[in-house]
Amino acid sequence: MATKLPGASISSSSHPPSTEKPSCKIKLIATRVSIQSRRISKTSCCIDSDAASAISRSQNKRPLTSINLTGCSKDGAGIRVAYQGISGAYSESAAEKAYPNCETVPCEQFDIAFQAVENWIADRAVLPVENSLGGSIHRNYDLLLRHRLHIVGEVQLSVRHCLLANHGVKLEDLARVLSHPQALAQCEHKLTSLRVVREAVDDTAGAAQFVALHKLKDTAAVASISAAKIYDLNVLAQDIQDDSDNITRFLMLAREPLIPGTDRPFKTSIVFSLDEGPGMLYKALAVFSMRDINLTKIESRPQRKRPILRPVGNSDGLNFDYLFYCDFEASMADHNAQNALKHLKEFATFLRVLGSYPMDINLI
Ligand SMILES: O=C(O)C(=O)C[C@]1(C(=O)O)C=C[C@@H](O)C=C1
């Protein structure tokens, strides 16, 4: 189904499955390019009409570049980026920060955004994974493991929440506030002071749209300033998050991994599990510290498929099995990082590299 969609062809990936049409297209064009270049070299001594028309044809066609294969022009033009929510959601802003001229594809759920990429409907998916006030978004870590997409980028976005209501509605009229649960949690102080009922919905922009569509007079939404403009709502209060520095980190996901480089600062994300025993995690983290590799994040999640509690040593206690998600500041093109993971693999019971990607060093 997805291969029939325009825009999801060459721009999508360097190694699509062999049954996919885009792969055939790439091969076809590449073959033509090589035939033409052989003909042109023949013409260096004598240009016949055949060769002349070949030259004129070759001038009209631009040769394939690595951009055609990765689907990633510098400004994101031609890239379709799936995100959870509707227009005006923060995830859409994150997509536009990563790929300024991309086409954003709204999705009902994160799971759908993943599937949109897997089924060639989109080229990238955007996934919020942590926030400076609310911490990790655990469900999204689980999604990373359940699907086989690769992390190809990150975006740090400054999230500034507004309280939006229909024109004429005042603060004292409010009995209810709708928003994404993360956004509600990030505005805990303000919402407590308002003494309103909080209701969780799928995304911040969806909350704004709901308030506007139903012309609600006692309900506001916590959403972005751009949602206020899109859904024609009044901004009752600005910067209502608990801390002025409210930053959400988003990951960009693709079907194919990025070829890691060393030309700029890279981060690598991995997930691993360990045998139970004293000092096991200490030993795992030492593979990075002994190579002077900086860890930027560690997150543990119980293993869904192995939730069975089991005895630990001589004690009577029972423990879960855990997965550890780690981010470290190094590229997989770096020998030091490769050696660290080789070392970790010697005793980890499971290890997967989720992606090696350029670090986002510009906060907006
Ligand atoms: O609802 C949105 O607008 C989103 O993009 C989701 C989301 C999140 O999941 O954390 C993104 C950024 C903010 O932290 C609040 C909500």
The ligand as a Gaussian input file, in Angstrom:
#p B3LYP/6-31G(d) Opt

LIG

0 1
 O        0.851000      16.913000      22.956000
 C        1.799000      17.437000      22.360000
 O        1.751000      18.569000      21.880000
 C        3.031000      16.665000      22.208000
 O        3.772000      16.935000      21.295000
 C        3.357000      15.601000      23.221000
 C        4.241000      16.104000      24.361000
 C        4.805000      14.869000      25.177000
 O        4.461000      13.743000      24.920000
 O        5.619000      15.126000      26.070000
 C        5.405000      16.832000      23.828000
 C        5.971000      17.871000      24.473000
 C        5.490000      18.342000      25.778000
 O        6.369000      17.797000      26.735000
 C        4.108000      17.887000      26.051000
 C        3.498000      16.927000      25.318000

